[in-house]
Amino acid sequence: MIKENLKQFRIKNKYTQKEIAQILGISYRTYQSYEYGQNQVPINIIYKLVALYRCSYDDLLK
């Protein structure tokens, strides 16, 4: 599920939630809501995360 993958990729790449939010240009609370599965991740944020983590869409979304 994407929420688990968001956390795994973030921790693997040694980022905090606040750092990822800054990189993505969103608030900390908004990013946190994605990781907790409270909100869907918009496609433009998915594009940025795939580029940041240098992973495939499948890896992030599975």
C-alpha positions in Angstrom: 0.0 0.0 0.0 1.3 3.5 -0.8 1.2 4.8 2.8 3.6 2.1 3.9 5.8 2.6 0.9 6.0 6.4 1.5 7.3 5.7 5.0 9.7 3.0 3.9 11.3 5.1 1.1 11.5 8.1 3.4 13.3 6.2 6.1 15.5 4.3 3.7 16.7 7.7 2.2 17.1 9.2 5.7 14.5 12.0 5.4 12.1 13.3 8.0 8.5 14.0 7.2 9.3 17.7 7.5 12.2 17.5 5.1 10.0 15.6 2.5 7.3 18.2 2.9 9.7 21.0 2.2 11.2 19.3 -0.8 7.7 18.7 -2.2 6.5 22.2 -1.4 3.7 21.1 0.8 2.9 21.5 4.5 4.2 18.9 7.0 0.6 18.1 8.0 -0.3 17.4 4.3 2.6 15.0 3.9 1.8 13.4 7.2 -1.8 12.8 6.0 -0.4 10.9 3.0 1.8 8.6 5.1 -1.1 7.9 7.5 -3.4 7.1 4.6 -5.9 9.9 5.5 -5.6 11.6 2.1 -4.8 10.4 -1.4 -1.5 11.4 -2.8 -2.0 13.7 -5.9 -0.3 12.6 -9.1 2.0 15.6 -9.2 3.3 14.6 -5.8 3.8 11.0 -6.9 5.9 12.3 -9.9 8.1 14.2 -7.5 8.6 11.3 -5.1 9.5 8.9 -7.9 12.1 11.4 -9.1 13.4 12.0 -5.6 13.7 8.4 -4.6 14.7 7.2 -8.1 12.2 4.4 -8.1 9.6 3.1 -10.4 5.9 4.1 -10.1 5.2 0.4 -9.4 7.6 0.3 -6.5 6.0 3.4 -4.9 2.4 2.5 -5.6 2.3 -1.3 -4.9 
